[in-house]
Amino acid sequence: MNIGMTALRNGGTVLRTRKYTGKDEAEASGFAAELERTAAWRDTASVSASKPVSAPEPADPNAILPTDSVQVKLEKLQKIAETADYTGMSYEEIYCAIWDRYQQAFDGKMPILTSGFVGGNERCYITNQFAKEIDKAVRYPLYREIQAETGLRYGEKAFSQYWDEHYRGKFEATVLGYGGMAPEEIEQAILEKYAGKNTLSDFVSMMGELSKTGVLAHKMGGWANAAECRDMISLELEYKCFPNLYDRCPTDEDWAGIMYQPFDARGFVQGVKKAVQTQYHFENWDFDIQGALDSAFDGLLSILDKSVESAHAAVERAVQAGLEQSGYMKFGDRMIPLNIM
């Protein structure tokens, strides 16, 4: 028997008890290419000996290559950050510029990496460095501006409420393509984006977008409740996906092995809700955290149901479009030739 523990917000502690039963092409030579470059340079020089010939400019030492390791990519990103000039840019533009660098460096996987629903050391290294860069260039300067304009101080409850109302989720929504949209509009856009997708990667990406843009907070009565729900789902994902790891946390390799496997999202969330009711013990909470989580999971199940409905609707639209191109339309279970309408 193993005890899993996670310290959540509001000073509360959650204990999770669970029994475990399982066990724990070569590089191409650059010689020919170098000969070609030398020949080209010689030919250029012979055409006009009176014109000076410039040597090729040296490659950018901070250019991020697909073959770079995570550590090398992070080191290069850090050097880029040290010389970045954001003069004249808004905080939203700065956030987008930093996000785009990391998004390009890590193959478009930032929504998964920053979701908060999966672990792994490399994910932590990436998200921690990204967060530090955002803090320095965006959040801390903005905190100082808010304090100067409102008199509110960072760390106070009133400041947090002001931040949640005016800024939290705003930059994240913009980089994900939902800038200026209301929570209900973002939710619908996310559902349509992930409709019909059924891998763990899809689930984690969708949950990350719902969480970071404030949709979960909007549906669950605040950012704190949404964060507790996220932490609970993250913890339970480890138990469900890696029941044989015993006392160690899943590595990046562990996660990579299952991220693109089919995943029953609705069944998983139902299981989390049941586990919260029967296998978790909540201590030292100053409000009904179990009731709040139950309500949160009900809201999430509703979102997943809508996602299935969106998938069915997308299929119906595709079918109807195909029928119309062939001269028919669907009417109930019947196919009606369009030329009689």
C-alpha positions, 0 to 999 in steps of 0.5 A: 500500500502506498500513500500519495499526498499533495498539498493543495490551497487554503492550507488543506491537505489531501491524502490518497490511498491506493493499492498497487499490484504491478511491477514496478541514420548516420550523419552525412559528411559535409565535405561535398557541401563544403566543396560546392560552397568553395567552388561557388565562391571561386566562381563568383570571385572570377566573374568580377575580380574588381568587386570584393567578395564577402565571406558567408556570415557566421551562423547565429549561435543562439539559433535553435535547432531541431536536434538540440536537446531540451537543455540546449534549447533552454540555454539558447532561449535564456540568451535570447531573453537576456538581449530581447528588446521589448521597447514600445510593445504592450504587455500582451505583445511581449507575452505573445513574443515569448510564447511564440519563441517557446512554441517554436522551440518545442514543436508547438507543444506549449499548450500541453507543456503548460497545461498543469495536468501532466508531469515530468522533469523536462516539462517542469524545466521548460515551464519554470523557465518560461514562467520566470521570463514572463514574470520578469518581462510582463507580470512584475512590471504590470504588478508595479503599474497596478499598484501605482494606479490603484494603491493595491499591493501584490499579495493582498486579497484585493489585489488578487481579486483585481488581477483575476477580474482584469488580467488572469487568463487574458494573455493565455487566451490571446496566445491560444487564439481566443483573445477578446472572447467571453468564457462561453465563446472560448468554451465553444471554440475549444469544444469545436477544436477538440471535437472527435479527438480522443487521445490523452494528449487531446484531453490534456491539451483541452483541459489546459486550454479550459483551465488557463483561459478561465473557462473552468474558473467561470464554471466552477465559481472561481480560480481557486476551485478550478485549481483544486480540480486541476490538481486532483485530476493531475494526481489521479492521472498518475495513479490511473496511467502509471499504477506500477511506478510505486514511489517515483513520479512518472518521467517524461519518457513515461508520459511520452509512451502514452500521450497519443493512446486512446483515452476515455475522458468521460470515464476518467472524470467519472472515476475521479469524482468517485475516488474523491467521494470514497478514497480521498480524505480532506483535512483542515479545510475551511470550506466544503472542498469535497462538495466544491470538487463534486460540483466541479466534476459535474461541470467538467462532465457537462463540457465533455458531453458537449464535446461529443455533441460538437463532434457529432454535429461536425460529422453531420455537417460534413455529411450534409456538405457531401450530400449537397455536392452530390445533389441530395440533402438529408431529411430525417433518415431519407435522402431527398434530391435537391432538384425537387425542393 
